[in-house]
């Protein structure tokens, strides 16, 4: 297994507030990793740094051996916590947009997923419900054959049925040599699909472990361990 | 990738701008018909209503021009520094491709708007015969501006006119980029930066005029009434030097703005 992500002394400050504080992290490829922590712990900041939406204040970050930039954008597929879809555009516009810009975008796969959900590509984004818009965005992101998928709170704010669909879509649409980094605080919903967890608190990594290890050695579910670690 | 950025930007912003321009042109045509029915604005018995229609049409033309400019700037802000920036900035394109791809769209639309405004104004004020004559003479006038024997002042003015859409576009882009550096109220910050840059350039223009004016006064004071041809040449030269200085200043400003915009996109992106 090769290293897909490596952070060394990674720090991000917003003015006087430190969002990430000297983070050292190494993630191997071919795994589904949960980036778990309470609200404001630095999960989204780390994912934005991976996607070069923010610049680090200190330290370094490498994705597949490259600093965030043009090369990493070709291999990282990012689902932000908010919608980036222009409401005036059609779903089909985004299909051609992704096809034009990402060499690894699989249009047939995206169309198949849209068909299964009865979403007409000719519809405008504004005519879709919020939940359907989130599904469209997820379909676009998961239809890429990327090496690293960064999913920021993919199941927050959707109903349980939609959560099941989203998780099934994630599981069924990534190749085994790719990695998925899922940021969430809804542990119970995702713990069954995770291989590894990274606990983050106040901008620092407080635990990185294999899910099986936690279950066997500590005899705990991830959810109960999370509650224990982040007890208020 | 540059072509793709341009293609998608063009398809995104053009429908609304096209509709606005068609509506604006229709307003000009309707106002012209109205003015004609009321006897025109130049005749001694022209009605207040005809004058009102003319003013309304001029305001409509101005609004379309202003809207086009700020809409293309706003689209850049929205696509790059607001929520849609989460997609735009994760595309495998360079900052240069992003600025040029979107910039070309804006520049082309600004150029279209300038031409559109000329046509709309002609519809409003010229007769069919005058308009025909204007279009017959236009290629000759344009050719004479850039021919070897053309007056230097005409050439400088022509180049300034051609580069104006680029200057305008990069100024609004850099304002959006600098606005992105603020923690909150980024759009408001971008507007303030835009006004700040505008005033900075106005001050630079005034400084240039102040430098040129005493020089011009010194030369003209030495001329006698008999030197009228020489006086005209001196005034032309002085105005040309002022225009050239302003043009060089605008080019320098634009290059600085471009690199600042590029720097923000590469190193200071702030999509919190």
Interface residues (C-beta under 8 A of the other chain):
Chain A: X14 X15 X48 X51 X52 X53 X54 X55 X70 X73 X74 X76 X78 X80 X82 X83 X84 X85 X86 X89 X93 X97 X100 X101 X102
Chain B: X1 X4 X7 X8 X11 X12 X83 X84 X85 X86 X87 X89 X90 X91 X92 X93 X94 X183 X267 X268 X269 X270 X271 X272
